[in-house]
Amino acid sequence: MSTELAGEVVEINVSPEHEVLPEPVPKVRAVPGRGLEGDRNFFEGPGAQPERDRELTLIATEALAGLAEEHGIDLTAAESRRNVATRGIDLNELEGRRFRVGDVVCEGIELCEPCRHLQGLTKPGVLRGLVHRGGLRAAILTEGEIAVGDQVAVLADGVR
């Protein structure tokens, strides 16, 4: 594992229902093709085929700090509706790359740009304030547990 791009998990949030504020958990099970157990986007049942970009979402705490500093909008990681809050890694650099969160291998699918729905659930200005720093949508490639304190790092073979 390369440490060129490395950070850590500082918060994990899941919600069993859409539009319900996610709650922090110390750890969560990640399942390829299904998502995070206990989360609203976890797909169950025979033949369930989720969209790969909904399995895992991440946001950098630095982006939330920038939103507060530059736009005066305080938004928690849970309010961002992203599953995993990180510190110390540029999530935009993980788009199109394979990386590891704890023991779970993931692939960055696309940037998780903010939308009007998110702004409607939170505060005016969130849409503009999180453009190009709203996080990352990722596919889960290997099953495992993600816990607060886990390292987030690009894989050596995780080239674009």
Backbone as a chain_set.jsonl record, in Angstrom:
{"seq": "MSTELAGEVVEINVSPEHEVLPEPVPKVRAVPGRGLEGDRNFFEGPGAQPERDRELTLIATEALAGLAEEHGIDLTAAESRRNVATRGIDLNELEGRRFRVGDVVCEGIELCEPCRHLQGLTKPGVLRGLVHRGGLRAAILTEGEIAVGDQVAVLADGVR", "coords": {"N": [[0.842, -1.175, 0.0], [0.556, 2.147, -0.883], [1.754, 5.119, 0.669], [1.601, 7.557, -0.338], [-0.781, 8.918, -0.848], [-2.653, 9.261, 1.816], [-4.906, 8.994, 4.536], [-7.304, 9.235, 7.212], [-10.176, 7.577, 8.649], [-12.593, 9.433, 10.247], [-15.179, 9.588, 11.049], [-18.188, 7.683, 10.849], [-21.27, 7.361, 9.277], [-24.607, 6.234, 9.174], [-27.922, 5.672, 7.933], [-31.068, 4.186, 8.209], [-33.193, 4.993, 6.673], [-34.246, 7.042, 3.905], [-33.79, 10.565, 3.857], [-33.725, 10.76, 6.596], [-31.738, 11.891, 9.194], [-28.477, 10.701, 9.171], [-26.823, 8.575, 11.586], [-23.989, 8.472, 13.775], [-21.74, 5.684, 13.842], [-19.478, 3.333, 15.327], [-18.268, 1.431, 13.724], [-18.737, -0.383, 10.623], [-20.117, -2.832, 8.42], [-18.989, -3.542, 5.202], [-20.195, -4.45, 2.059], [-19.577, -5.862, -1.042], [-21.269, -4.822, -3.994], [-23.578, -4.35, -2.616], [-23.429, -2.462, -0.492], [-23.3, -0.57, 2.583], [-24.006, -2.235, 5.556], [-27.039, -1.675, 7.245], [-27.443, 0.836, 6.238], [-29.397, 3.18, 4.311], [-28.994, 2.827, 1.602], [-28.296, 0.202, 1.323], [-28.524, -2.76, -0.396], [-30.806, -5.369, -0.501], [-32.059, -8.753, -0.738], [-33.026, -11.171, -3.277], [-31.445, -10.932, -6.421], [-30.949, -8.223, -6.183], [-29.572, -5.32, -7.402], [-27.554, -2.867, -6.916], [-26.726, 0.543, -7.784], [-23.418, 1.059, -8.588], [-22.186, 3.403, -7.698], [-23.461, 4.129, -5.392], [-22.802, 2.594, -3.267], [-20.878, 3.368, -1.36], [-20.151, 6.43, 0.164], [-18.007, 9.224, 0.591], [-16.662, 11.971, 2.482], [-14.499, 14.734, 2.948], [-13.303, 16.063, 5.981], [-11.95, 18.405, 5.86], [-13.167, 19.705, 3.731], [-15.645, 20.323, 4.817], [-14.828, 22.051, 6.827], [-13.816, 24.097, 5.232], [-16.175, 24.947, 4.007], [-17.469, 26.09, 6.191], [-15.622, 28.106, 6.904], [-15.316, 29.671, 4.533], [-17.931, 30.193, 3.652], [-19.519, 30.495, 5.836], [-21.154, 28.439, 6.71], [-22.057, 25.968, 8.817], [-21.787, 22.597, 8.727], [-22.365, 19.33, 9.605], [-20.657, 16.145, 9.376], [-22.538, 14.084, 9.296], [-24.82, 15.512, 8.461], [-24.058, 16.028, 5.869], [-24.776, 13.816, 4.523], [-23.075, 11.845, 3.678], [-21.376, 8.708, 3.94], [-18.822, 8.138, 5.109], [-16.549, 10.081, 6.844], [-13.506, 11.688, 6.274], [-10.057, 12.497, 7.064], [-7.15, 14.208, 6.08], [-6.662, 13.265, 3.484], [-6.928, 13.812, 0.007], [-9.842, 13.482, -1.419], [-10.779, 13.888, -4.004], [-8.656, 13.142, -5.563], [-8.902, 10.433, -5.58], [-10.755, 9.65, -7.384], [-11.568, 7.407, -9.909], [-9.622, 5.666, -9.089], [-8.221, 2.848, -7.285], [-8.527, 2.167, -3.861], [-7.941, 1.74, -0.338], [-9.958, 1.353, 2.515], [-9.488, 0.938, 5.69], [-9.613, -2.5, 5.886], [-10.997, -2.82, 3.585], [-11.281, -2.877, 0.122], [-11.796, -0.428, -2.306], [-13.221, 1.395, -5.104], [-12.898, 4.498, -6.55], [-15.559, 6.087, -8.0], [-16.945, 8.441, -8.946], [-16.939, 12.035, -8.442], [-18.812, 13.282, -5.723], [-20.905, 15.404, -6.161], [-22.649, 18.192, -4.708], [-26.249, 18.488, -4.414], [-29.509, 19.864, -5.216], [-31.376, 18.605, -3.616], [-29.881, 17.818, -1.346], [-29.208, 20.373, -0.401], [-31.783, 21.254, 0.203], [-32.35, 19.631, 2.38], [-30.602, 20.609, 4.189], [-28.962, 23.507, 4.467], [-29.313, 26.81, 3.024], [-27.012, 27.672, 0.457], [-25.286, 25.529, 0.641], [-25.126, 24.016, -1.673], [-23.634, 25.598, -3.553], [-21.354, 26.018, -1.966], [-20.157, 23.504, -1.643], [-19.355, 22.642, -4.125], [-17.305, 20.745, -6.198], [-16.037, 19.715, -4.0], [-17.597, 18.031, -2.594], [-17.315, 15.422, -1.914], [-16.866, 11.864, -2.515], [-18.049, 9.241, -4.552], [-18.085, 5.76, -4.273], [-17.33, 2.366, -5.227], [-17.617, -0.724, -3.544], [-15.23, -3.168, -3.351], [-14.186, -5.377, -1.981], [-15.292, -7.413, 0.721], [-15.688, -6.421, 4.133], [-14.84, -4.809, 7.262], [-15.286, -1.434, 8.172], [-13.903, 0.978, 10.221], [-13.918, 3.661, 12.619], [-10.966, 5.521, 12.727], [-9.563, 3.904, 11.027], [-7.168, 3.585, 8.364], [-7.124, 5.402, 5.289], [-6.113, 4.849, 2.119], [-4.503, 5.15, -1.041], [-4.109, 2.471, -3.33], [-1.132, 0.803, -4.382], [-1.342, -0.275, -6.923], [-3.407, 1.18, -7.833], [-3.763, 2.873, -10.052], [-4.941, 5.437, -12.269]], "CA": [[0.0, 0.0, 0.0], [1.315, 3.394, -0.962], [1.352, 6.14, 1.633], [1.619, 8.834, -1.053], [-2.073, 9.518, -0.528], [-3.175, 8.527, 2.963], [-5.645, 9.75, 5.536], [-7.963, 8.352, 8.163], [-11.617, 7.662, 8.868], [-12.843, 10.118, 11.512], [-16.588, 9.41, 11.413], [-19.001, 6.84, 9.964], [-22.687, 7.677, 9.483], [-25.577, 5.457, 8.408], [-29.332, 5.902, 8.228], [-31.867, 3.143, 7.566], [-34.236, 5.576, 5.831], [-33.922, 8.263, 3.167], [-34.155, 11.843, 4.446], [-33.523, 10.728, 8.042], [-30.35, 12.241, 9.478], [-27.649, 9.543, 9.543], [-26.255, 8.589, 12.926], [-22.631, 7.923, 13.824], [-21.488, 4.337, 14.357], [-18.024, 3.149, 15.433], [-17.813, 0.559, 12.643], [-19.816, -0.836, 9.748], [-19.719, -3.894, 7.485], [-19.089, -3.156, 3.795], [-20.451, -5.637, 1.245], [-19.538, -5.532, -2.468], [-22.516, -4.942, -4.727], [-24.734, -4.101, -1.754], [-23.252, -1.233, 0.268], [-23.0, -0.663, 4.011], [-25.109, -2.805, 6.332], [-27.744, -0.723, 8.089], [-27.642, 2.115, 5.561], [-30.549, 3.287, 3.412], [-28.618, 2.388, 0.263], [-27.892, -1.206, 1.354], [-29.466, -3.506, -1.215], [-31.06, -6.712, 0.009], [-32.99, -9.565, -1.5], [-32.512, -11.834, -4.474], [-31.372, -10.129, -7.636], [-30.746, -6.798, -5.91], [-28.424, -4.782, -8.137], [-27.436, -1.432, -6.656], [-25.828, 1.324, -8.623], [-22.106, 0.979, -7.94], [-21.778, 4.665, -7.082], [-24.217, 4.362, -4.156], [-22.372, 1.657, -2.241], [-20.124, 4.061, -0.316], [-19.854, 7.839, -0.11], [-17.032, 9.775, 1.529], [-16.451, 13.418, 2.455], [-13.339, 15.175, 3.739], [-13.623, 17.052, 7.011], [-11.366, 19.666, 5.399], [-14.182, 20.353, 2.888], [-16.659, 20.875, 5.727], [-14.195, 23.207, 7.472], [-13.774, 25.14, 4.208], [-17.544, 25.438, 3.863], [-17.716, 26.973, 7.339], [-14.729, 29.266, 6.855], [-15.524, 30.501, 3.348], [-19.336, 30.517, 3.401], [-20.224, 30.662, 7.101], [-22.15, 27.373, 6.857], [-21.601, 24.83, 9.61], [-22.449, 21.369, 8.315], [-21.698, 18.156, 10.172], [-20.458, 15.039, 8.443], [-23.827, 13.399, 9.174], [-25.702, 16.356, 7.644], [-23.618, 15.965, 4.469], [-25.38, 12.589, 4.011], [-22.036, 10.934, 3.213], [-21.194, 7.644, 4.924], [-17.532, 8.141, 5.794], [-15.824, 11.35, 6.884], [-12.069, 11.433, 6.327], [-9.151, 13.615, 7.313], [-5.779, 14.01, 5.638], [-6.531, 12.726, 2.132], [-7.695, 14.533, -1.013], [-10.745, 12.5, -2.008], [-10.877, 14.113, -5.455], [-7.564, 12.393, -6.18], [-9.241, 9.007, -5.593], [-11.691, 9.377, -8.48], [-10.967, 6.532, -10.912], [-8.512, 4.89, -8.505], [-8.516, 1.867, -6.236], [-7.973, 2.565, -2.572], [-8.34, 0.887, 0.783], [-10.473, 1.973, 3.734], [-9.276, -0.19, 6.596], [-9.319, -3.704, 5.106], [-11.935, -2.865, 2.466], [-10.798, -2.286, -1.122], [-12.848, 0.33, -2.977], [-12.83, 2.091, -6.321], [-13.549, 5.793, -6.689], [-16.358, 6.103, -9.225], [-17.092, 9.822, -9.399], [-17.101, 13.012, -7.377], [-20.167, 13.335, -5.175], [-21.244, 16.827, -6.16], [-23.872, 18.478, -3.954], [-27.446, 18.642, -5.248], [-30.581, 20.671, -4.613], [-32.004, 17.812, -2.556], [-29.038, 17.974, -0.155], [-29.383, 21.734, 0.1], [-33.122, 21.313, 0.797], [-32.313, 18.933, 3.672], [-29.64, 21.253, 5.085], [-28.964, 24.965, 4.587], [-29.032, 27.542, 1.788], [-25.595, 27.915, 0.211], [-24.532, 24.276, 0.652], [-24.917, 23.616, -3.065], [-22.501, 26.359, -4.087], [-20.189, 25.888, -1.094], [-19.51, 22.191, -1.73], [-19.017, 22.292, -5.51], [-15.977, 20.135, -6.391], [-15.486, 19.189, -2.749], [-18.726, 17.392, -1.916], [-16.991, 14.049, -1.566], [-16.585, 10.85, -3.525], [-18.873, 8.033, -4.619], [-17.171, 4.647, -4.494], [-17.805, 0.988, -5.226], [-16.945, -1.602, -2.592], [-14.728, -4.307, -4.119], [-13.99, -6.529, -1.101], [-16.09, -7.341, 1.943], [-14.928, -6.232, 5.358], [-15.316, -3.833, 8.229], [-14.69, -0.099, 8.187], [-14.034, 1.501, 11.579], [-13.317, 4.957, 12.913], [-9.534, 5.369, 12.981], [-8.938, 3.162, 9.933], [-6.439, 4.352, 7.355], [-7.631, 5.486, 3.924], [-4.9, 5.012, 1.316], [-4.527, 4.683, -2.417], [-3.334, 1.253, -3.521], [-0.005, 0.966, -5.291], [-1.808, -0.592, -8.267], [-4.656, 1.911, -8.002], [-3.581, 3.925, -11.046], [-6.133, 5.881, -13.016]], "C": [[0.886, 1.236, 0.0], [0.833, 4.354, 0.113], [1.402, 7.521, 1.003], [0.326, 9.609, -0.781], [-2.651, 8.711, 0.626], [-3.852, 9.477, 3.936], [-6.266, 8.771, 6.506], [-9.455, 8.601, 8.212], [-11.831, 8.333, 10.221], [-14.304, 9.986, 11.963], [-17.254, 8.517, 10.381], [-20.455, 7.128, 10.306], [-23.569, 6.821, 8.59], [-26.986, 5.834, 8.854], [-30.144, 4.837, 7.507], [-32.92, 3.695, 6.602], [-33.735, 6.835, 5.13], [-34.483, 9.47, 3.922], [-34.137, 11.866, 5.976], [-32.039, 10.985, 8.287], [-29.565, 10.994, 9.884], [-27.066, 9.71, 10.945], [-24.873, 7.963, 12.914], [-22.608, 6.519, 14.419], [-19.975, 4.161, 14.42], [-17.442, 2.298, 14.305], [-19.026, 0.101, 11.84], [-19.261, -1.913, 8.821], [-19.987, -3.42, 6.07], [-19.197, -4.427, 2.948], [-20.458, -5.248, -0.237], [-20.899, -5.755, -3.139], [-23.753, -4.648, -3.912], [-24.628, -2.802, -0.971], [-22.873, -1.483, 1.707], [-24.214, -1.19, 4.763], [-25.717, -1.733, 7.23], [-28.01, 0.613, 7.427], [-28.815, 2.041, 4.589], [-30.245, 2.798, 1.998], [-28.114, 0.942, 0.229], [-28.953, -2.014, 0.622], [-29.567, -4.933, -0.719], [-31.98, -7.456, -0.939], [-32.372, -10.153, -2.747], [-32.536, -10.891, -5.675], [-31.182, -8.644, -7.419], [-29.473, -6.337, -6.592], [-28.334, -3.286, -7.896], [-26.605, -0.748, -7.74], [-24.498, 1.369, -7.882], [-21.745, 2.262, -7.195], [-22.566, 4.997, -5.817], [-23.776, 3.461, -3.014], [-21.686, 2.352, -1.064], [-19.908, 5.506, -0.747], [-18.939, 8.363, 0.99], [-17.006, 11.287, 1.4], [-15.271, 13.763, 3.358], [-13.774, 16.212, 4.767], [-13.038, 18.411, 6.641], [-12.351, 20.429, 4.512], [-15.257, 21.001, 3.757], [-16.11, 22.1, 6.462], [-14.121, 24.381, 6.498], [-15.14, 25.753, 3.978], [-17.874, 26.419, 4.986], [-16.9, 28.255, 7.231], [-15.07, 30.215, 5.706], [-16.961, 30.968, 3.147], [-20.155, 30.71, 4.681], [-21.298, 29.615, 7.343], [-21.532, 26.216, 7.623], [-22.435, 23.619, 9.239], [-21.674, 20.2, 8.911], [-21.509, 17.101, 9.095], [-21.768, 14.284, 8.238], [-24.781, 14.197, 8.284], [-25.315, 16.329, 6.168], [-24.215, 14.758, 3.754], [-24.359, 11.65, 3.372], [-21.776, 9.922, 4.322], [-19.936, 7.789, 5.762], [-16.892, 9.521, 5.694], [-14.348, 11.027, 7.089], [-11.313, 12.698, 6.713], [-7.789, 13.234, 6.734], [-5.596, 13.408, 4.257], [-7.436, 13.506, 1.185], [-8.569, 13.518, -1.75], [-10.898, 12.676, -3.513], [-9.805, 13.329, -6.199], [-7.86, 10.899, -6.263], [-10.247, 8.662, -6.689], [-10.966, 8.55, -9.547], [-9.834, 5.668, -10.399], [-9.031, 3.871, -7.504], [-7.81, 2.306, -4.966], [-8.536, 1.656, -1.502], [-8.842, 1.775, 1.92], [-10.439, 0.862, 4.775], [-8.86, -1.394, 5.764], [-10.175, -3.803, 3.851], [-11.336, -2.157, 1.247], [-11.993, -1.66, -1.846], [-12.308, 0.902, -4.277], [-13.605, 3.395, -6.401], [-14.258, 5.873, -8.03], [-16.468, 7.527, -9.782], [-17.2, 10.747, -8.2], [-18.566, 13.059, -6.975], [-20.554, 14.808, -5.035], [-22.538, 17.05, -5.371], [-25.038, 18.688, -4.92], [-28.484, 19.489, -4.513], [-31.267, 19.922, -3.471], [-31.213, 17.934, -1.252], [-29.223, 19.363, 0.442], [-30.753, 21.892, 0.77], [-33.181, 20.655, 2.167], [-31.424, 19.649, 4.687], [-29.84, 22.763, 5.126], [-28.73, 25.63, 3.237], [-27.527, 27.815, 1.662], [-24.751, 26.658, 0.16], [-24.195, 23.844, -0.775], [-23.681, 24.3, -3.648], [-21.227, 26.107, -3.268], [-19.461, 24.555, -1.185], [-19.182, 21.763, -3.161], [-17.553, 21.87, -5.585], [-15.301, 19.706, -5.092], [-16.585, 18.537, -1.908], [-18.499, 15.935, -1.59], [-16.801, 13.159, -2.77], [-17.575, 9.712, -3.408], [-17.935, 6.888, -4.971], [-17.909, 3.314, -4.504], [-16.978, 0.202, -4.217], [-16.523, -2.855, -3.361], [-14.488, -5.55, -3.273], [-14.786, -6.326, 0.179], [-15.193, -7.162, 3.16], [-15.559, -5.172, 6.227], [-14.557, -2.526, 8.066], [-14.948, 0.461, 9.58], [-13.412, 2.883, 11.675], [-11.86, 4.717, 13.3], [-8.813, 4.593, 11.894], [-8.215, 4.104, 8.983], [-7.198, 4.303, 6.029], [-6.404, 5.756, 3.061], [-5.089, 4.458, -0.079], [-3.678, 3.423, -2.508], [-2.229, 1.497, -4.548], [-0.421, 0.685, -6.733], [-3.093, 0.162, -8.623], [-4.582, 3.036, -9.01], [-4.868, 4.22, -11.801], [-6.247, 5.152, -14.318]], "O": [[1.833, 1.349, 0.778], [-0.356, 4.397, 0.43], [1.267, 8.533, 1.69], [0.355, 10.812, -0.518], [-3.095, 7.582, 0.422], [-3.42, 10.613, 4.128], [-5.828, 7.626, 6.62], [-9.939, 9.68, 7.868], [-11.312, 7.862, 11.233], [-14.624, 10.243, 13.124], [-16.935, 8.575, 9.194], [-20.833, 7.14, 11.477], [-23.315, 6.695, 7.392], [-27.209, 6.254, 9.989], [-29.935, 4.605, 6.317], [-33.479, 2.945, 5.802], [-32.923, 7.588, 5.668], [-35.537, 9.381, 4.551], [-34.492, 12.875, 6.585], [-31.185, 10.362, 7.656], [-29.942, 10.306, 10.833], [-26.847, 10.824, 11.421], [-24.606, 7.04, 12.145], [-23.341, 6.205, 15.357], [-19.256, 4.783, 13.638], [-16.265, 2.428, 13.968], [-20.167, 0.178, 12.294], [-18.078, -1.903, 8.481], [-21.083, -2.949, 5.766], [-18.402, -5.355, 3.095], [-21.251, -4.402, -0.649], [-21.581, -6.747, -2.88], [-24.865, -4.686, -4.439], [-25.627, -2.105, -0.799], [-22.213, -2.471, 2.027], [-25.316, -0.659, 4.626], [-25.001, -0.98, 7.891], [-28.725, 1.445, 7.985], [-29.173, 0.965, 4.11], [-31.157, 2.398, 1.275], [-27.565, 0.504, -0.782], [-30.133, -1.965, 0.969], [-28.562, -5.62, -0.537], [-32.597, -6.866, -1.825], [-31.33, -9.697, -3.217], [-33.502, -10.163, -5.907], [-31.245, -7.872, -8.376], [-28.407, -6.914, -6.375], [-28.976, -2.51, -8.603], [-25.884, -1.394, -8.5], [-24.454, 1.679, -6.691], [-21.069, 2.209, -6.168], [-22.353, 6.056, -5.226], [-24.314, 3.551, -1.911], [-21.888, 1.972, 0.089], [-19.528, 5.771, -1.887], [-19.074, 8.0, 2.158], [-17.294, 11.828, 0.333], [-15.078, 13.148, 4.407], [-14.529, 17.131, 4.45], [-13.558, 19.447, 7.053], [-12.375, 21.66, 4.532], [-15.721, 22.102, 3.461], [-16.835, 23.069, 6.692], [-14.337, 25.528, 6.889], [-15.248, 26.963, 3.773], [-18.49, 27.458, 4.749], [-17.418, 29.352, 7.441], [-15.105, 31.431, 5.894], [-17.195, 32.015, 2.544], [-21.337, 31.047, 4.622], [-22.247, 29.857, 8.089], [-20.604, 25.565, 7.145], [-23.653, 23.618, 9.418], [-20.46, 20.1, 8.735], [-22.129, 17.163, 8.033], [-22.076, 13.883, 7.115], [-25.475, 13.621, 7.446], [-26.156, 16.58, 5.305], [-24.171, 14.677, 2.527], [-24.731, 10.758, 2.609], [-21.933, 10.233, 5.503], [-19.966, 7.589, 6.976], [-16.718, 10.061, 4.602], [-13.981, 10.218, 7.941], [-11.851, 13.805, 6.69], [-7.334, 12.099, 6.874], [-4.472, 13.068, 3.887], [-8.576, 13.822, 1.525], [-8.081, 12.781, -2.607], [-11.126, 11.698, -4.225], [-10.017, 12.901, -7.334], [-7.143, 10.169, -6.947], [-10.555, 7.488, -6.892], [-9.898, 8.931, -10.026], [-9.153, 5.007, -11.183], [-10.123, 4.009, -6.953], [-6.662, 2.751, -4.987], [-9.482, 0.902, -1.732], [-8.243, 2.8, 2.245], [-11.266, -0.049, 4.745], [-7.879, -1.332, 5.022], [-10.078, -4.79, 3.122], [-10.936, -0.995, 1.324], [-13.051, -2.274, -1.98], [-11.102, 0.897, -4.522], [-14.834, 3.396, -6.329], [-13.627, 5.742, -9.079], [-16.129, 7.781, -10.937], [-17.51, 10.315, -7.09], [-19.452, 12.892, -7.813], [-20.531, 15.374, -3.942], [-23.42, 16.192, -5.37], [-24.841, 19.022, -6.088], [-28.334, 19.784, -3.327], [-31.687, 20.526, -2.484], [-31.794, 18.128, -0.184], [-29.376, 19.507, 1.655], [-30.873, 22.58, 1.784], [-33.966, 21.065, 3.021], [-31.468, 19.355, 5.882], [-30.784, 23.247, 5.752], [-28.025, 25.079, 2.391], [-26.862, 28.147, 2.643], [-23.615, 26.7, -0.311], [-23.094, 23.362, -1.038], [-22.789, 23.636, -4.175], [-20.14, 25.997, -3.835], [-18.281, 24.47, -0.846], [-18.769, 20.624, -3.379], [-16.672, 22.571, -5.087], [-14.116, 19.371, -5.092], [-16.51, 18.499, -0.68], [-19.385, 15.273, -1.049], [-16.603, 13.627, -3.891], [-17.904, 9.27, -2.307], [-17.091, 7.019, -5.857], [-18.959, 3.155, -3.882], [-15.78, 0.441, -4.061], [-17.363, -3.529, -3.956], [-14.576, -6.667, -3.784], [-14.933, -5.202, 0.66], [-14.079, -7.685, 3.209], [-16.664, -4.698, 5.963], [-13.345, -2.516, 7.849], [-16.078, 0.425, 10.068], [-12.505, 3.231, 10.919], [-11.556, 3.827, 14.095], [-7.584, 4.612, 11.834], [-8.596, 5.263, 8.819], [-7.828, 3.3, 5.693], [-5.728, 6.769, 3.241], [-5.745, 3.436, -0.278], [-2.646, 3.316, -1.845], [-2.386, 2.302, -5.466], [0.079, 1.321, -7.661], [-3.776, -0.175, -9.59], [-5.259, 4.052, -8.854], [-5.748, 3.371, -11.943], [-7.183, 5.391, -15.08]]}, "num_chains": 1, "name": "protein.A"}
